Amino acid sequence: MNVVVMGGGAAGFLAAITCAEAKTGGRVVILEKGSKVLAKVRVSGGGRCNVTHACFEPALLAQSYPRGGRALLGPFHYFQPRDIVEWFKARGVALKTEPDGRIFPTTDKSETIVNALTHAAKEAGVAVRAGIAVASVARAASSRFVITLNSGETISCDRLLLATGSGPQGYELARGLGHAIEQPVASLFTFNISDARLKDLAGISVPLAQLKIEETKLKQTGPMLITHWGLSGPAVLKLSAWGARTLHALGYRARLRVNWLGISAEEAARQIGSFKASNPKKLIVASCPFDLPRRLWERLVTAAGLEPNRAWANLSKVEAERLKDQLTGGTYDISGKSPFKEEFVTCGGVNLGEVDFKTMESKLCPGLYFAGEILDIDGVTGGFNFQSAWTTGWLAGRAMAAPLR
Ligand SMILES: Cc1cc2nc3c(=O)[nH]c(=O)nc-3n(C[C@H](O)[C@H](O)[C@H](O)COP(=O)(O)OP(=O)(O)OC[C@H]3O[C@@H](n4cnc5c(N)ncnc54)[C@H](O)[C@@H]3O)c2cc1C
C-alpha cells in the first residue's frame, strides 16, 4: 500500500511520520512544491516556533478556534498539546511554557523543530521530494490516485493526503475530487488606524482594553498594543480571528470602539470624580487617576478638549463626561489590515462536514485525507494553529497506516 502526502508542512510531516512509523510495509512519500520543506515552521513564532499552547482540557482548547472548534473536540481526545509535547520529548526536543501559556523549544529556535521533524521522517523511512510541481490528480478505476507531475512523471497511490495549507492548488485539487471549499480569507491580523490620538505612541500598551466593532456583535477584551500603523496585541488579534469573515465583508473598514481602562464607563466617571475631589490643585494632564501610560493619558486629555494648564478643581461636568468618553468609548476608524509578523493564517478551506474527524478521511472520496490549514479550521494566536495541524496530521497518519478495506 502506497501513501502520498502532498505538502511538506507541519501537518504533512506529522502525518507521514505517524504513518511510516506504523511499519505496515507501504511506501510513504511527501511531495513538496517548494524547494524546502517546513518553510512556515521555520519562520513561525518570530523564528522561535510557538509549537502549541499549554491548554490540556479538550473542551477549553476547542474554544480557541473561531472555525473548527466543534470538529476538533473529538480529535483533541486522541492527540492534544500534551501529546505533541511528549512526541517531541521522545525525539530529544525539550519544550518550555511561557507565562502566557505559549510553548516553544527551549532553544528558542524553530530550526530545532524543523530538524526533529526531518530527522524523524528520515528514521521512519519517509521519502521526501521537494521542488515537485503537481499538474493533476485523478482517481483511477482501480480506486487508486494517479498524480501527474509537471515533468510528465506519474505516481500512483492507494491513499492520498492533501496537506497543502492555504495554497490555492490544494483547494483546486480538493474541489476536483468533489469537495466544497469555504471561501478563504485572512485571519489573525492587526488594524490599520490613522488617528492623531495614536500618532508616535508605537510601543505603548495597556493590559486590559475592551474592544467593540460598531454595528456588529464583535467584542474582545485583553492586552492591546499601539503600533506604527494602528493597533495590535492579543485583544486585536483575537477580534480579527473571530471577526475574520465579517471584517472581510466590510472590506476591512469599520469603526472600533475602544475602552482603554477595562472598567465600566460608570466606574471611570466615579473614579474621575473622586480623584478631582482629592487632588484639586494638580494639573489634569500631569496626574492620571488610572493605570494608563502617561503619554496616552496626555493624548486622551487633549482629545477631550482640555487645555494643558487646567487643574482638576476646574474640570466641569461636561468636560468630565468628555474625558470619560475618551477613556472608555472613543471611536477609531479602521482603514485596513496588516499581517501580524509572528503568525497569520487563513480561515476557510475544505468544508468540515465532508470529512470524518475520526480518521480525517473524505466522506465523499474514499482514500482521500485532509490535515492542517487546508481545512476550514483556524485558531487564535498562541500555538493553536500548529496544534490543529499536529492533531489532524496525527489522526490522518494513523488512519492511513491501517490496512486497506
Ligand atoms: C509567519 C507565520 C508565523 C506563524 N507562526 C505560528 C506559530 O508560531 N504557532 C502556530 O501555531 N501557528 C503559526 N503560524 C500558522 C502555522 O504556520 C500554520 O497554521 C501551519 O503551518 C499549517 O500547517 P500545514 O501543514 O497545514 O500548512 P503549511 O505549513 O502551509 O504547509 C503546506 C505545505 O504544502 C506545500 N504545498 C502547497 N501546495 C502544494 C502542492 N500543490 N503540491 C505540493 N506541495 C504543496 C506548501 O509549499 C507547504 O510547504 C504561522 C504562520 C505564519 C505565516
Ligand as a Chemical Component Dictionary entry (heavy atoms), coordinates in Angstrom:
data_LIG
# 
_chem_comp.id                   LIG 
_chem_comp.type                 NON-POLYMER 
_chem_comp.pdbx_formal_charge   0 
_chem_comp.three_letter_code    LIG 
# 
loop_
_chem_comp_atom.comp_id 
_chem_comp_atom.atom_id 
_chem_comp_atom.alt_atom_id 
_chem_comp_atom.type_symbol 
_chem_comp_atom.charge 
_chem_comp_atom.model_Cartn_x 
_chem_comp_atom.model_Cartn_y 
_chem_comp_atom.model_Cartn_z 
_chem_comp_atom.pdbx_ordinal 
LIG C1  C1  C 0 4.751  33.960 9.580  1  
LIG C2  C2  C 0 3.909  32.915 10.238 2  
LIG C3  C3  C 0 4.170  32.528 11.538 3  
LIG C4  C4  C 0 3.398  31.548 12.166 4  
LIG N1  N1  N 0 3.674  31.213 13.454 5  
LIG C5  C5  C 0 2.914  30.287 14.082 6  
LIG C6  C6  C 0 3.208  29.868 15.403 7  
LIG O1  O1  O 0 4.218  30.271 15.982 8  
LIG N2  N2  N 0 2.369  28.980 16.000 9  
LIG C7  C7  C 0 1.267  28.476 15.349 10 
LIG O2  O2  O 0 0.542  27.679 15.948 11 
LIG N3  N3  N 0 0.999  28.816 14.084 12 
LIG C8  C8  C 0 1.793  29.690 13.426 13 
LIG N4  N4  N 0 1.516  30.032 12.144 14 
LIG C9  C9  C 0 0.454  29.303 11.448 15 
LIG C10 C10 C 0 1.013  27.956 11.028 16 
LIG O3  O3  O 0 2.258  28.158 10.379 17 
LIG C11 C11 C 0 0.061  27.210 10.110 18 
LIG O4  O4  O 0 -1.186 27.107 10.730 19 
LIG C12 C12 C 0 0.625  25.827 9.823  20 
LIG O5  O5  O 0 1.878  25.954 9.183  21 
LIG C13 C13 C 0 -0.302 25.000 8.957  22 
LIG O6  O6  O 0 0.351  23.790 8.669  23 
LIG P1  P1  P 0 0.024  22.999 7.344  24 
LIG O7  O7  O 0 0.986  21.862 7.299  25 
LIG O8  O8  O 0 -1.406 22.742 7.244  26 
LIG O9  O9  O 0 0.345  24.013 6.167  27 
LIG P2  P2  P 0 1.787  24.675 5.694  28 
LIG O10 O10 O 0 2.664  24.770 6.842  29 
LIG O11 O11 O 0 1.368  25.868 4.957  30 
LIG O12 O12 O 0 2.329  23.550 4.733  31 
LIG C14 C14 C 0 1.755  23.265 3.491  32 
LIG C15 C15 C 0 2.847  22.846 2.554  33 
LIG O13 O13 O 0 2.266  22.398 1.338  34 
LIG C16 C16 C 0 3.030  22.864 0.255  35 
LIG N5  N5  N 0 2.161  22.858 -0.922 36 
LIG C17 C17 C 0 1.163  23.711 -1.239 37 
LIG N6  N6  N 0 0.599  23.353 -2.405 38 
LIG C18 C18 C 0 1.242  22.253 -2.821 39 
LIG C19 C19 C 0 1.133  21.422 -3.974 40 
LIG N7  N7  N 0 0.209  21.658 -4.912 41 
LIG N8  N8  N 0 1.973  20.386 -4.090 42 
LIG C20 C20 C 0 2.902  20.114 -3.144 43 
LIG N9  N9  N 0 3.069  20.877 -2.042 44 
LIG C21 C21 C 0 2.243  21.933 -1.888 45 
LIG C22 C22 C 0 3.480  24.232 0.703  46 
LIG O14 O14 O 0 4.607  24.671 -0.031 47 
LIG C23 C23 C 0 3.773  23.980 2.179  48 
LIG O15 O15 O 0 5.108  23.573 2.381  49 
LIG C24 C24 C 0 2.314  30.968 11.480 50 
LIG C25 C25 C 0 2.045  31.348 10.155 51 
LIG C26 C26 C 0 2.836  32.296 9.538  52 
LIG C27 C27 C 0 2.539  32.677 8.125  53 
# 
loop_
_chem_comp_bond.comp_id 
_chem_comp_bond.atom_id_1 
_chem_comp_bond.atom_id_2 
_chem_comp_bond.value_order 
_chem_comp_bond.pdbx_ordinal 
LIG C1  C2  SING 1  
LIG C2  C3  SING 2  
LIG C2  C26 DOUB 3  
LIG C3  C4  DOUB 4  
LIG C4  N1  SING 5  
LIG C4  C24 SING 6  
LIG N1  C5  DOUB 7  
LIG C5  C6  SING 8  
LIG C5  C8  SING 9  
LIG C6  O1  DOUB 10 
LIG C6  N2  SING 11 
LIG N2  C7  SING 12 
LIG C7  O2  DOUB 13 
LIG C7  N3  SING 14 
LIG N3  C8  DOUB 15 
LIG C8  N4  SING 16 
LIG N4  C9  SING 17 
LIG N4  C24 SING 18 
LIG C9  C10 SING 19 
LIG C10 O3  SING 20 
LIG C10 C11 SING 21 
LIG C11 O4  SING 22 
LIG C11 C12 SING 23 
LIG C12 O5  SING 24 
LIG C12 C13 SING 25 
LIG C13 O6  SING 26 
LIG O6  P1  SING 27 
LIG P1  O7  DOUB 28 
LIG P1  O8  SING 29 
LIG P1  O9  SING 30 
LIG O9  P2  SING 31 
LIG P2  O10 DOUB 32 
LIG P2  O11 SING 33 
LIG P2  O12 SING 34 
LIG O12 C14 SING 35 
LIG C14 C15 SING 36 
LIG C15 O13 SING 37 
LIG C15 C23 SING 38 
LIG O13 C16 SING 39 
LIG C16 N5  SING 40 
LIG C16 C22 SING 41 
LIG N5  C17 SING 42 
LIG N5  C21 SING 43 
LIG C17 N6  DOUB 44 
LIG N6  C18 SING 45 
LIG C18 C19 SING 46 
LIG C18 C21 DOUB 47 
LIG C19 N7  SING 48 
LIG C19 N8  DOUB 49 
LIG N8  C20 SING 50 
LIG C20 N9  DOUB 51 
LIG N9  C21 SING 52 
LIG C22 O14 SING 53 
LIG C22 C23 SING 54 
LIG C23 O15 SING 55 
LIG C24 C25 DOUB 56 
LIG C25 C26 SING 57 
LIG C26 C27 SING 58 
# 
